[in-house]
Amino acid sequence: MSKPVIIAVAGGSSSGKTTVVNKILSELDDYEITVIRQDDYYKDQSDMSMDERRTVNYDHPFALDNDLFYDHLLALIAGESIKKPVYDFVRLTRADANEIIHSAKIIILEGILILEDERIRSLCDIKIFVEADDDLRFIRRLKRDMNERGRTMDHVINQYLSTVKPMHFAFVKPTKRYADVIIPNDYSHDVAVDIINAKILSILEQ
């Protein structure tokens, strides 16, 4: 098997990364594609109390197990399967079960800090950064965390002001300079996705 095409999709919290990934998937549905979300590589915190877990800065690179993530990417590039961790956002630690992920012709990596680690960047063929207005991102995050992750409004607001917003400007937004394509998700991104998919197909044909 030839080396997979690896696409990194980065951007701030609730910027629309998943929307872009799903658009890519919908237009390349004839191809074997694996999607890996960096969120699943948050470090295991089973040895911590729930109160301690709530104080962790999840928007700092240190919260992620990038060593494991990098090793797993190397295995997938070599055509091997991996046992990917699964993160439980309600319990704020890894779930007990892993997920078996097989290598594929196209591997999409999604996460706010995908482009922060130089080792991971170096493996990527196409690097994308999805942008959105800060207020819009906060509203999306507020709705998601309350509806899907059991957070209270006060918790979401406090976390956003204390860690999410400052870490975005300290670590996430600066990685935009590594991107090959910047997509403003406030608007339609069909043209950008068409260009990205054309590039993916050209790499596959080489």
ZIPE-V165423 format. One record per residue. N is the residue number from 0. PSI is psi as a letter, one per 20 degrees, with the letter a starting at -180 (* if undefined). OMEGA is omega as a letter, one per 30 degrees, with the letter a starting at -180 (none if undefined). D_CENTER is the distance of its C-alpha to the mean C-alpha in Angstrom with 2 decimals. Layout:
n & psi & omega & d_center
N & PSI & OMEGA & D_CENTER
N & PSI & OMEGA & D_CENTER
This chain:
n & psi & omega & d_center
0 & p & l & 25.33
1 & r & a & 24.19
2 & p & l & 21.02
3 & q & l & 18.00
4 & p & a & 16.49
5 & p & a & 13.01
6 & p & l & 10.82
7 & p & l & 7.90
8 & o & a & 6.40
9 & r & l & 6.04
10 & r & a & 8.11
11 & r & l & 9.58
12 & p & l & 9.34
13 & k & l & 10.57
14 & i & a & 10.94
15 & k & a & 10.61
16 & g & a & 7.40
17 & h & l & 8.23
18 & g & l & 11.75
19 & g & l & 11.38
20 & g & a & 9.84
21 & h & l & 12.73
22 & g & l & 15.13
23 & g & a & 14.54
24 & g & a & 15.07
25 & h & a & 18.14
26 & i & l & 19.76
27 & k & a & 19.30
28 & i & l & 20.35
29 & i & a & 23.05
30 & q & l & 20.74
31 & o & a & 19.23
32 & p & l & 15.42
33 & p & l & 12.98
34 & p & l & 9.37
35 & p & a & 7.41
36 & p & a & 4.59
37 & h & l & 4.52
38 & h & a & 6.27
39 & i & a & 8.97
40 & j & l & 9.84
41 & q & a & 11.24
42 & q & l & 14.83
43 & p & a & 17.51
44 & k & a & 19.71
45 & i & l & 22.39
46 & j & a & 25.04
47 & q & l & 24.46
48 & r & l & 26.02
49 & h & l & 24.16
50 & h & l & 25.50
51 & h & a & 24.13
52 & h & a & 20.63
53 & i & a & 20.74
54 & i & a & 21.51
55 & q & l & 18.51
56 & n & a & 16.48
57 & i & l & 12.91
58 & j & l & 11.80
59 & q & l & 13.59
60 & h & a & 12.44
61 & i & l & 15.21
62 & i & a & 13.61
63 & q & l & 11.35
64 & m & a & 13.19
65 & h & l & 12.19
66 & g & l & 15.59
67 & g & l & 14.95
68 & g & a & 11.61
69 & g & l & 13.67
70 & h & l & 16.60
71 & h & l & 14.87
72 & g & l & 13.74
73 & g & l & 17.36
74 & g & l & 18.68
75 & h & l & 16.92
76 & h & l & 18.22
77 & j & l & 21.57
78 & j & a & 21.54
79 & r & l & 21.27
80 & q & l & 19.59
81 & r & l & 17.61
82 & n & a & 17.64
83 & p & l & 14.06
84 & q & l & 14.08
85 & p & a & 13.35
86 & p & l & 12.73
87 & o & a & 15.30
88 & i & l & 14.54
89 & g & a & 18.26
90 & i & l & 19.59
91 & l & l & 16.98
92 & r & a & 17.01
93 & q & l & 16.27
94 & r & a & 18.07
95 & h & a & 21.14
96 & q & l & 20.22
97 & r & l & 17.86
98 & p & l & 16.61
99 & p & l & 18.14
100 & p & l & 15.95
101 & q & l & 18.07
102 & r & a & 17.68
103 & r & l & 17.86
104 & h & a & 18.90
105 & p & l & 15.52
106 & p & l & 12.21
107 & p & l & 8.97
108 & p & a & 5.84
109 & p & l & 2.59
110 & q & a & 1.58
111 & h & a & 5.29
112 & k & a & 6.94
113 & h & a & 6.03
114 & j & a & 9.47
115 & h & a & 11.25
116 & p & a & 12.54
117 & h & a & 15.23
118 & g & a & 15.45
119 & g & l & 12.03
120 & g & a & 12.74
121 & i & a & 16.10
122 & i & a & 15.04
123 & p & l & 13.35
124 & h & l & 15.80
125 & p & a & 14.12
126 & p & a & 11.86
127 & q & l & 10.92
128 & p & a & 10.59
129 & p & a & 10.88
130 & q & l & 13.53
131 & q & l & 15.35
132 & p & a & 18.34
133 & g & l & 17.89
134 & g & l & 20.22
135 & g & l & 18.50
136 & g & a & 15.12
137 & g & l & 17.18
138 & g & l & 19.03
139 & g & a & 16.09
140 & g & l & 14.69
141 & g & l & 18.28
142 & g & a & 18.82
143 & g & a & 15.73
144 & h & l & 16.36
145 & g & a & 20.05
146 & h & a & 20.00
147 & h & a & 17.37
148 & j & l & 17.16
149 & k & a & 20.80
150 & q & l & 20.61
151 & r & l & 23.64
152 & g & a & 23.77
153 & g & a & 25.10
154 & g & a & 22.33
155 & g & a & 19.59
156 & g & a & 21.72
157 & g & l & 22.56
158 & h & a & 19.05
159 & g & a & 18.01
160 & h & a & 21.09
161 & h & a & 21.16
162 & g & a & 17.66
163 & g & a & 14.94
164 & g & a & 17.06
165 & h & l & 18.50
166 & h & l & 15.36
167 & g & a & 13.80
168 & h & a & 16.92
169 & h & a & 17.27
170 & h & a & 13.99
171 & g & a & 11.34
172 & h & l & 13.82
173 & h & a & 15.72
174 & i & l & 13.07
175 & h & a & 13.97
176 & i & l & 16.96
177 & i & a & 15.24
178 & q & l & 14.05
179 & h & a & 16.35
180 & p & l & 15.74
181 & p & a & 15.18
182 & o & l & 15.03
183 & o & a & 16.74
184 & j & l & 15.40
185 & i & a & 18.56
186 & r & l & 20.37
187 & p & a & 20.41
188 & k & a & 18.10
189 & g & a & 20.09
190 & g & l & 21.62
191 & g & a & 18.48
192 & h & l & 17.01
193 & g & l & 20.49
194 & g & l & 20.57
195 & g & a & 17.26
196 & h & l & 18.55
197 & h & l & 21.89
198 & g & l & 20.51
199 & g & a & 18.74
200 & h & l & 22.11
201 & h & l & 24.04
202 & g & l & 22.21
203 & h & a & 22.85
204 & i & a & 26.46
205 & * & none & 27.07
